[in-house]
């Protein structure tokens, strides 16, 4: 059960989770943070579509959710392929009757090390997955959300989005591009009651952590130190990451759109604060 009192109140008063009857599609849902969030939404009562490229891992995630009493639909697909995302959105609607929330969690770390020593193919794969993948997902789900005048989209971002990240240039550049993309299209769909935000879930022990440790000096001493700490502690608690994702996927965040939210932000303040337009966006260069 999620420890957020607001959600527990809904759960105890209705007999259902706060997302009962809602349909949530999560990309990159077979492992890492994507899987964490899938488990969290399912525990909150959502019918969850699990999208990833590996069928075996998808089946395992589905089994874990269903054994806990949740509903899950495994969808083998690649976010880099627009038609596969359109098919995934269609399967959500035909199987569950709708698609209320998209969590775009699929991502790759890309090449680790000095930019000049990396290969063009690695850059392209990073952008195709981390940036174009988000665009493909949005293009697939937004028409239905606009037609229903209701929808939530949350795109996951990581370190390097708001400031430089040496030795991780393609990953950082793709993340910054996602944040600006989200800021831009938020203004296009706001009048249709569709909100789209970025979410930085903080550190968590995933395969990306191991990639940094294996890269060693190519990643840089600070990155290795942080990865070692994450491996020892597990990183940010899954419960907190889930709380934020549930908040951004709920009506409680209807006043927030086009923003980049970090897991270390004040959740209570986010819920009740009327944000200035420039708040929680990519830093802007001052004029003059």
C-alpha positions as CSV (number, residue, x, y, z in Angstrom):
1,X,0.0,0.0,0.0
2,X,1.2,3.5,-0.8
3,X,1.8,5.5,2.4
4,X,0.6,8.8,1.1
5,X,-2.4,9.7,3.5
6,X,-4.4,11.2,0.7
7,X,-4.3,7.9,-1.3
8,X,-5.0,5.8,1.8
9,X,-8.1,7.9,2.6
10,X,-9.5,7.2,-0.9
11,X,-8.6,3.5,-0.6
12,X,-10.2,3.0,2.8
13,X,-13.4,5.0,1.9
14,X,-14.1,3.4,-1.5
15,X,-12.8,-0.1,-1.1
16,X,-10.7,0.4,-4.2
17,X,-7.4,1.9,-5.0
18,X,-7.2,5.6,-6.1
19,X,-6.7,4.5,-9.7
20,X,-9.5,2.0,-9.8
21,X,-10.9,1.8,-13.3
22,X,-8.1,3.9,-14.9
23,X,-5.9,2.6,-17.7
24,X,-2.2,3.3,-17.6
25,X,0.4,2.4,-20.3
26,X,4.0,2.2,-19.1
27,X,6.9,1.9,-21.5
28,X,10.1,0.3,-20.3
29,X,7.9,-1.6,-17.8
30,X,9.8,-4.9,-17.7
31,X,12.6,-3.8,-15.4
32,X,14.1,-0.9,-13.5
33,X,12.1,2.1,-12.5
34,X,9.5,1.4,-15.2
35,X,8.7,-1.9,-13.5
36,X,8.6,-0.2,-10.1
37,X,6.0,2.3,-11.3
38,X,4.0,-0.4,-13.0
39,X,3.8,-2.3,-9.7
40,X,2.8,0.9,-8.0
41,X,0.0,1.9,-10.4
42,X,-1.3,-1.7,-10.3
43,X,-1.3,-1.6,-6.5
44,X,-3.3,1.6,-6.7
45,X,-6.0,-0.2,-8.7
46,X,-5.0,0.7,-12.3
47,X,-5.2,-1.6,-15.2
48,X,-1.7,-1.5,-16.4
49,X,-0.3,-2.0,-19.9
50,X,3.3,-3.1,-19.8
51,X,5.4,-2.3,-22.9
52,X,8.9,-3.5,-23.5
53,X,11.0,-5.3,-26.1
54,X,11.6,-8.5,-24.2
55,X,8.7,-10.9,-24.0
56,X,10.1,-13.0,-21.2
57,X,10.7,-10.1,-18.9
58,X,7.2,-8.7,-19.7
59,X,5.6,-12.0,-18.8
60,X,7.5,-12.0,-15.5
61,X,6.3,-8.5,-14.7
62,X,2.7,-9.4,-15.6
63,X,2.8,-12.5,-13.3
64,X,4.2,-10.4,-10.4
65,X,1.4,-7.9,-10.8
66,X,-1.4,-10.5,-11.1
67,X,-0.1,-12.5,-8.2
68,X,-0.6,-9.4,-6.1
69,X,-4.2,-9.1,-7.3
70,X,-3.6,-6.5,-10.1
71,X,-4.4,-6.4,-13.8
72,X,-1.7,-6.2,-16.4
73,X,-1.5,-6.5,-20.2
74,X,1.9,-7.3,-21.6
75,X,2.6,-5.6,-24.9
76,X,5.8,-6.4,-26.8
77,X,6.8,-3.2,-28.6
78,X,9.6,-0.8,-29.4
79,X,9.2,2.9,-28.7
80,X,11.4,3.7,-31.6
81,X,8.7,2.4,-34.0
82,X,5.7,4.7,-34.4
83,X,3.4,2.0,-35.7
84,X,4.2,-0.2,-32.8
85,X,3.2,2.6,-30.4
86,X,0.0,3.2,-32.3
87,X,-0.7,-0.6,-32.0
88,X,0.0,-0.5,-28.3
89,X,-2.5,2.4,-27.8
90,X,-5.1,0.4,-29.7
91,X,-4.5,-2.7,-27.7
92,X,-5.0,-0.7,-24.5
93,X,-8.3,0.6,-25.7
94,X,-9.5,-2.8,-27.1
95,X,-8.5,-4.7,-23.9
96,X,-9.1,-2.2,-21.2
97,X,-11.6,0.2,-22.8
98,X,-9.4,3.3,-22.6
99,X,-6.0,4.9,-22.0
100,X,-5.9,7.5,-19.3
101,X,-2.2,7.8,-18.4
102,X,1.0,7.3,-20.3
103,X,4.3,6.8,-18.4
104,X,7.2,7.1,-20.8
105,X,9.9,5.3,-18.9
106,X,11.8,3.5,-21.7
107,X,15.3,4.7,-22.0
108,X,18.9,3.7,-22.6
109,X,22.1,5.3,-21.1
110,X,23.9,5.3,-24.4
111,X,27.7,5.6,-24.7
112,X,29.7,6.3,-21.5
113,X,33.0,8.2,-21.9
114,X,34.4,11.1,-23.8
115,X,32.2,12.3,-26.6
116,X,35.0,12.1,-29.3
117,X,35.5,8.5,-28.5
118,X,31.9,7.4,-29.0
119,X,30.3,6.3,-32.2
120,X,27.6,7.9,-34.3
121,X,25.4,4.7,-34.1
122,X,25.4,5.0,-30.3
123,X,24.3,8.6,-30.4
124,X,21.5,7.8,-32.7
125,X,20.2,4.9,-30.6
126,X,20.2,7.1,-27.5
127,X,18.2,9.8,-29.3
128,X,15.9,7.3,-31.1
129,X,15.0,5.7,-27.8
130,X,15.1,8.5,-25.2
131,X,13.7,11.4,-27.4
132,X,12.0,10.1,-30.4
133,X,10.6,7.2,-28.3
134,X,8.8,9.8,-26.1
135,X,7.6,11.6,-29.2
136,X,6.3,8.4,-30.8
137,X,4.4,7.5,-27.6
138,X,2.8,11.0,-27.4
139,X,1.8,11.0,-31.0
140,X,0.1,7.6,-30.4
141,X,-1.9,8.4,-27.3
142,X,-2.6,12.2,-27.5
143,X,-5.4,12.1,-30.1
144,X,-7.5,9.8,-27.9
145,X,-6.9,11.9,-24.8
146,X,-7.8,15.1,-26.7
147,X,-11.0,13.5,-28.0
148,X,-12.0,12.5,-24.4
149,X,-10.7,15.8,-23.0
150,X,-8.8,14.0,-20.3
151,X,-5.3,12.6,-20.1
152,X,-1.9,12.5,-18.3
153,X,1.5,12.0,-19.8
154,X,4.7,11.6,-17.7
155,X,8.1,11.4,-19.4
156,X,11.0,10.2,-17.3
157,X,14.2,12.1,-17.4
158,X,17.6,11.7,-15.7
159,X,20.8,13.5,-14.6
160,X,22.1,15.9,-17.2
161,X,18.7,17.3,-18.2
162,X,19.1,20.7,-16.5
163,X,22.9,20.9,-16.4
164,X,25.9,19.5,-18.2
165,X,27.0,15.9,-17.6
166,X,30.5,15.2,-18.8
167,X,31.0,11.7,-20.4
168,X,27.3,11.3,-20.8
169,X,26.7,13.9,-23.5
170,X,24.2,12.0,-25.7
171,X,22.1,11.0,-22.7
172,X,22.1,14.5,-21.2
173,X,21.3,16.1,-24.6
174,X,18.4,13.8,-25.2
175,X,17.0,14.4,-21.7
176,X,17.2,18.2,-22.2
177,X,15.4,17.8,-25.5
178,X,12.6,15.8,-23.9
179,X,12.1,18.5,-21.3
180,X,11.9,21.2,-23.9
181,X,9.6,19.1,-26.0
182,X,7.3,18.5,-23.0
183,X,7.3,22.3,-22.2
184,X,6.4,23.0,-25.9
185,X,3.5,20.6,-26.4
186,X,2.0,21.2,-23.0
187,X,0.8,24.6,-24.3
188,X,-0.7,22.9,-27.4
189,X,-2.9,20.4,-25.4
190,X,-3.6,22.4,-22.2
191,X,-7.0,23.6,-23.5
192,X,-8.0,20.0,-24.1
193,X,-7.5,19.1,-20.4
194,X,-4.4,17.0,-21.1
195,X,-1.4,17.6,-18.9
196,X,2.2,16.5,-19.7
197,X,5.2,16.7,-17.4
198,X,8.7,15.3,-17.0
199,X,9.7,13.4,-13.9
200,X,13.2,12.8,-12.6
201,X,12.9,9.8,-10.3
202,X,16.3,10.1,-8.8
203,X,18.9,7.4,-8.4
204,X,17.9,3.7,-8.3
205,X,19.9,0.6,-8.6
206,X,19.3,-0.6,-12.2
207,X,21.3,-1.9,-15.1
208,X,22.4,1.7,-15.8
209,X,24.1,1.8,-12.4
210,X,26.2,-1.3,-13.4
211,X,27.0,0.3,-16.7
212,X,28.6,3.2,-14.9
213,X,30.6,1.0,-12.6
214,X,31.8,-1.1,-15.5
215,X,32.9,2.0,-17.4
216,X,35.1,3.1,-14.5
217,X,37.4,6.0,-15.4
218,X,35.5,6.6,-18.6
219,X,32.5,7.6,-16.5
220,X,34.4,9.9,-14.2
221,X,35.2,9.6,-10.5
222,X,32.1,11.5,-9.3
223,X,29.8,9.3,-11.4
224,X,31.4,6.1,-10.2
225,X,31.2,7.3,-6.5
226,X,27.5,8.1,-6.9
227,X,26.9,4.7,-8.6
228,X,28.7,2.9,-5.8
229,X,26.5,4.7,-3.3
230,X,23.4,3.9,-5.2
231,X,24.4,0.2,-5.4
232,X,24.9,0.1,-1.6
233,X,21.8,1.9,-0.6
234,X,19.4,1.1,-3.5
235,X,18.9,4.8,-4.2
236,X,15.7,6.7,-3.8
237,X,13.0,4.6,-2.1
238,X,10.6,3.0,-4.6
239,X,7.7,4.2,-2.5
240,X,8.6,7.9,-3.0
241,X,9.1,7.4,-6.7
242,X,5.7,5.8,-6.9
243,X,4.0,8.6,-4.8
244,X,5.2,11.2,-7.3
245,X,4.2,9.2,-10.4
246,X,0.8,8.6,-8.9
247,X,0.4,12.3,-8.1
248,X,1.4,13.3,-11.7
249,X,-1.0,10.8,-13.1
250,X,-3.9,11.9,-11.0
251,X,-6.3,14.9,-11.0
252,X,-4.4,16.3,-8.0
253,X,-1.9,17.6,-10.5
254,X,-4.3,19.1,-13.0
255,X,-2.7,22.6,-12.4
256,X,0.8,21.3,-13.4
257,X,1.8,20.9,-17.0
258,X,5.0,21.5,-19.0
259,X,7.1,21.1,-15.9
260,X,10.2,19.0,-14.9
261,X,9.5,17.6,-11.5
262,X,12.2,16.0,-9.3
263,X,11.6,13.3,-6.8
264,X,13.2,15.5,-4.1
265,X,10.7,18.3,-4.6
266,X,8.2,19.1,-2.0
267,X,5.1,17.0,-2.9
268,X,2.7,18.8,-0.7
269,X,3.8,22.2,-2.0
270,X,3.5,21.0,-5.6
271,X,-0.1,19.9,-4.9
272,X,-1.2,23.2,-3.4
273,X,1.0,25.8,-5.0
274,X,0.0,27.9,-8.0
275,X,3.2,27.8,-10.1
276,X,4.7,30.7,-11.9
277,X,5.1,30.0,-15.7
278,X,8.9,29.8,-15.4
279,X,8.9,27.4,-12.4
280,X,10.3,23.9,-12.8
281,X,11.3,24.5,-16.4
282,X,14.7,24.3,-18.2
283,X,16.9,27.1,-17.0
284,X,16.8,30.2,-19.2
285,X,19.7,32.5,-20.2
286,X,19.3,36.0,-18.9
287,X,19.2,38.9,-21.4
288,X,21.6,41.8,-21.5
